[in-house]
């Protein structure tokens, strides 16, 4: 899902985009996801809700058990915190 930016690009946007990304953890040690299983689960998915969080803001939302949550940075690379709480 491609969103339109809500804020203008910074003056040095082209310079920032030209930089190589910095990986701060070894991705080769992460377990490989079962993509076939995930694709199978996505076959019958229905989009239920979109939550757009503006830069330097916060939001809370509930993802019911068995549902997917996709996080997309619509304004370019961002640093964000994700906190998950499971029911007791």
N, C-alpha and C positions, 0 to 999 in steps of 0.2 A: 504494500500500500504506500504510494508516494504522496506525501503531503507537501503543500506549498509552504515555503519558509514564512514565518510570521515576523521576522526581523531582518533588516538588511545585512548583507555580508560585511565583515570587517574590512577595512582598507587593505590589509595584507592577506586577504583570503587566498589569493593565487599562490603566494609564497608558502602559506601554511599547507595547502593541498599538495604542493610539490615535495614536501618532506616525507621521508619514509616513516612508517609507523614504528613506535617503540613498543615491543612486547615485554611486559613486566613480569610475566610468569611463563614457565616452559610449557607451551601448548602440546608438545609431543608426549608429555607425561599424562595428559588428560585421557580418561577412558573414551573410546570411540562410541558414539551414540548408534543405536539401532535405527538407521534412517528408514529402512523398509517398514518397520513397525510404526514409526512416526508418520510416514506418508499414508499408511493404511488408516491410521486414526484420523488423519486430516480429510479423508475422502468425503465424509458426511458432515463436516463442520459447518456451522453457521455463525457468521460474525454477529456478536451480540452487543458489543459496546466499544467505544473508543474513548480513551481518556488522554487528553493532551495536557502536558505539564509544561508550563513556560519556564525558560531558564531562571535559575535561582529561586524556584518555587517547589512546592511539595504537593503530594496527593496520596490519598489512601483509597484502596479499592479491594474488593473481595473477589477471589477466584474460587468458585466452588470446586470440590473434589471432582476429578475426572475432566476438568476443563483445561484449556491451554491459555497461556498468557504470552503474548509476543511484545517485546520491547523494541522500539525502533527510534533511532535518533533522527529526527526530521530536520534539524538545523545543523547537520554536520557532526563531527566528532565531539562528544561530550564526556565529561566525567560525572558519574552519578552514583549514588548510594542506593542499594536495594536491600530492604529489610523484609524478611518473610516471617510470619508468625503462623504456627500451626495450632489448631484447636487442642486444648488439653485433653 
